[in-house]
């Protein structure tokens, strides 16, 4: 298959490109930098220079492809609301050039699934729709599926390898700076997680096996590590006290991250359905 990947030189994209090439797919990767060009050439894929906010470059990259995997997202959290709008426009642009029967794979998050505290999220849970949560990748992609394009949604948890661990480094940095490693309330809220190599494999299998319609996959291998366990591990490693704080005290410690430890952690997620390569894929 001919596959276009946005965010092809990012944390997940780098691993996915290798996974797709190894499986025999023809890959076109998007990058905006000279270093990215060299990285993609070394990986043996076609290079497409483009920007997430340059909609014409996105359309050009997706034209003629059998599948598009959209991984790119700006992680400048000071502009989170604008980033969410840019994401919607990017998905719309990519979908506009795909013919019926082609595939669009869109990245979302397990934290964007609906459900109250204590509810185990599954692929059947619809995306959250609240004014306070500006990201709406799934709602945008569903509209594209209505014109006959096959759509797969991959909801990511905390993705990790030996060098990067999702949002955990930000929590660790806050603990190092403040000299204390806190958890919120009783710390029982949980974070789902998965290793990078398995997440890349899931994306590749989504490309190869997704059929008609609209399908959601949870990229979840570990269904939930409690925030208290994380705080204790960080505290032990940094040799700082571990304490419980209230939600009202969280902003003073976590800063811009303040809402996420309580919000994301409540959204424990599960992968339901068939297993491939040790990672669960939801099929409906």
Secondary structure as GFF3:
##gff-version 3
##sequence-region A 1 284
A	DSSP	beta_strand	2	6	.	.	.	ID=ss1
A	DSSP	alpha_helix	11	22	.	.	.	ID=ss2
A	DSSP	beta_strand	26	31	.	.	.	ID=ss3
A	DSSP	alpha_helix	34	42	.	.	.	ID=ss4
A	DSSP	beta_strand	46	49	.	.	.	ID=ss5
A	DSSP	alpha_helix	55	62	.	.	.	ID=ss6
A	DSSP	beta_strand	67	70	.	.	.	ID=ss7
A	DSSP	three_ten_helix	77	79	.	.	.	ID=ss8
A	DSSP	alpha_helix	80	96	.	.	.	ID=ss9
A	DSSP	beta_strand	103	109	.	.	.	ID=ss10
A	DSSP	three_ten_helix	110	112	.	.	.	ID=ss11
A	DSSP	alpha_helix	137	145	.	.	.	ID=ss12
A	DSSP	beta_strand	150	156	.	.	.	ID=ss13
A	DSSP	beta_strand	158	160	.	.	.	ID=ss14
A	DSSP	alpha_helix	168	178	.	.	.	ID=ss15
A	DSSP	beta_strand	180	184	.	.	.	ID=ss16
A	DSSP	beta_strand	190	195	.	.	.	ID=ss17
A	DSSP	alpha_helix	196	209	.	.	.	ID=ss18
A	DSSP	beta_strand	214	219	.	.	.	ID=ss19
A	DSSP	beta_strand	222	226	.	.	.	ID=ss20
A	DSSP	alpha_helix	227	238	.	.	.	ID=ss21
A	DSSP	beta_strand	241	245	.	.	.	ID=ss22
A	DSSP	alpha_helix	247	254	.	.	.	ID=ss23
A	DSSP	three_ten_helix	255	257	.	.	.	ID=ss24
A	DSSP	alpha_helix	258	266	.	.	.	ID=ss25
A	DSSP	beta_strand	275	276	.	.	.	ID=ss26
A	DSSP	beta_strand	279	280	.	.	.	ID=ss27
###
